[in-house]
Amino acid sequence: MRIIRAKDYNDMSRKAANIIAAQITLKPDSVIGLATGSTPIGAYKELINKHKEGNLDFSEVRGVNLDEYKGLTKDNDQSYDYFMKDNLYNHVNIKAENCYIPNGMAEDDDEECRRYDELLETLPRDLQLLGLGLNGHIGFNEPSDVFAGGTNLVQLTDSTIEANSRFFESYEATPKFAYTMGIKGIMSARTILLCVSGKSKAQILHDLVNGPITPQVPASILQLHKDVILVADEDALSLM
């Protein structure tokens, strides 16, 4: 695992965006695994700026998302489909047909998980962007007794629902289930870019890097990946 130290969130975002931009520049038809939540927003803003300045072309890029809430339509302003369009896709020249995300309104959960796993097999990712949950989740793979292999429908933990509730009217209105790329899918990416910011993530980041590999800390599995780049700010690295 390569560790890149950043001063703060903005510096972390710039460094992460530079890594993503370099990947796209070197391989214009890159398949990039994309994440949602507050962590990658700054990096997406940096990528948008690079595109508007004429320094980054998304016309051949394919974006594959980690997860989507169950029960939210694509036009719901809290869906991750909407999030990606609002925070990246609508501001760059990526083709709509090259943007992939689980279907939150799928009627058959098992079939949707199979469909997304089959899609992932046809779209090997050159780079997978990840954030880190307070409880160590990556994607929405929550602490468990076993590592989830393929795409799965997960019941979100109370801590995750509480963290996400700031984007909804209330805790009760926050989705309780989500489709998420499994650990196998995440680990199949050639390179993983993990971004972590803030003192609240310091303990779980320490556990990820230095603790045992355990499904109780899902992100600890990243210790086994051959090419992980960790970009974290001083606060997140304060216990390292």
N, C-alpha and C positions, 0 to 999 in steps of 0.2 A: 504494500500500500504506500503510495506516494502522498505525502502530506504537504499541502501548500497553505502557508499561513497568510491570513488576511487581517488587516487592521480592524475592520468593522463590516457591517452588512453590505454597504455600498462597494467596498473594496472586494469582498467575497463575490458579489454579483459581477463586477467587472472581470475578475479573474476567471470565473466560471464561463462567462460569455465569450471570453477570448479563446478558451479551450474548445467550446462548441463551434465558434466561428472558424477556427483553424481546421477542425474536422471537415466542415462543409467546404472550405476553400480547397483543401487537399483532395476531397472526394465529393464533387458537386451533387452526386446522386446518393449521398449518405442516407441511411435509415437511422433516425434519431428517436430514442425512447424519451418521452417527455413526461414531466411531473406537474402536479398542481399544488395548491396550497400557497401560503404566503412566501415560502422560501425562494421559489424560482422567479417571482415576479420581477425582481430587480434585474436578474440576468436576461429575462425576456425583453425588458425595456432597453437594455444595452444592445441586444441583437437587433431590435427594431431600429435603433439609431444607426447601427452599422449598415443596415439595409438602406435606410433613407439617404445615407451619405454616399451610396453607390458602391459600398465595399463588401456587400454580402448578398448573394443570389440564392433564393430558396426555390427556384423554379423546378429543380429536379429532386429536391429533398422530400423524403417521406417521413411523416411524424406519426409515431405510435404511442398512444397514451397508456399509462399504467392502470387507470381505474375510472369508474363512474358510479355515482350513487344509483341505487335501485329505486325506481319509482319517479324519477325526475325526467321530464321531457327535454329534448335538446334545446328548446327555446326558454326553458326555465333559467332565470338569471343566476341560479345557484348550481346548475348542472356543470359538470366539468367540460362538456362539449362547448357550452356557452363561455366558460372561463377561458378555454384555449383560444377561441375566436376573439374574445375581448382583449386578451392579454398578449396575443402573438399573431394568430393566423390572419386576422382582418387587417393587419398593418404591414404584412410582407407579401411577397409574390408566390407563396406556396399554393399549389393547386388543391382545390377542395377534395378531389378524388384521391389525393395522396395523404389525407388525414384520417387516421384510424382511432377508434375509441369504442369500448364496450357499449352495447345498447342497453341503457338503463330501463327501457320499457319492454324488454324481452319478456315474452309470456312463459317460455320454458327455460328455467335457470341452467339446467344441465346442458341443454343444447347451445345456449349462448356461450357457456364456458368452453365447450368443445369447438365452437366456431372461432372463438378468439385464439385458442391454442393453435388451431390449424392455420390461422392467419399469421401468427408469430413464426411458424415454421417456414412460411414463404417470405418473411421479411426479417432476416437476421439483422439485428441492430449493430451498427458500428459503434454507437455510443448510447448509453442509458443514463439519463439524468435522474437523480434521486434526492429527496429530502429525507429527513430523519424524524420520526415521531417521538414524542416525549417518552413513550413506553417501548421504544426501539422498533416500531413498525416501519416497514418499507413497503411502498404501495399502501395497501390496506391489509397487509399480512400481519395480523395482530399476534401478541404473545399466545403461545399454545403449547400443547404437549408434543406436537410434531410440526415439522416444517411443511407448509402447504406446497405441493408440487406445481400443479398447473393452475390455470385461471380458475378462480373459485368465487362463490358468493359468500361473503363473510359478514357475520354479525359484529358490528363495531362495538368496541369496549366503551365503558362509561367515560373513561379519560379521553378517548378520541372524540366521542360525541360532544363532550364538554368543550374540547378544544375547537371543534368545528361549529359549535352553536353560536359563536360570535358572528357568523355569516348569515344566520337565520333569525327569525323573530324570537325564538325561544328554544330551550333545550328540547321541548316536546315536538317542535316543528322540524328539528334536525333529523335527517335520514338516519335510520338505524342499521341499514344494510347497504353493501356496495359490492359491485363486481371488481375484482382486482387481479392483475397479472400475478401469477404465483411465483414462488421462489425460483423454480426451475426456469421460468421465462425470464426473470430478472437476471439470473446468473448466466444465461446463454448469451448475453450481450458481450461483444468483444472487449469493450472498455466501459467501466462504470464511473460516473462522475457524481460523487456524493457531496452535497453542499449542506453545511451546518452553521447556524448562527445563534448567538445568544447564550447567556449564562444558564438559562433553563435547560439547555441541551448538554451542558458540560458533563454531568454524571453519566448520562446514557451514552454519550460519545466515548467517554473513558471505558465504559463497560463493553462497548462495541469493539474497540481496538484492543483492549488489554484483558478482557474477561474471557470466560470459556465460550465456546461455540454452543449455543443452546437455543431451542425454539422459543424459550421464554424471553429472549432478546433476538427477535428475528433478524435484525441487521447484522448480528454477529457472524452470520453465514458469509458475509463479505470477506472475512479473513481468508476464505478458501479461494477467492477469485484471483486470477493471475494478474489482472490489470485494473486496480482501483485507484482513482485519483480523489483524494479528500481535500476539498477546499473549505476551510473553516476559519472563523474569525477568532480574535484573541479571547473573547469571552467563552466561546464554545470550547476552546483548547485550554482553558485555565486549569483543568485538573490533569492535563497530560504531562 
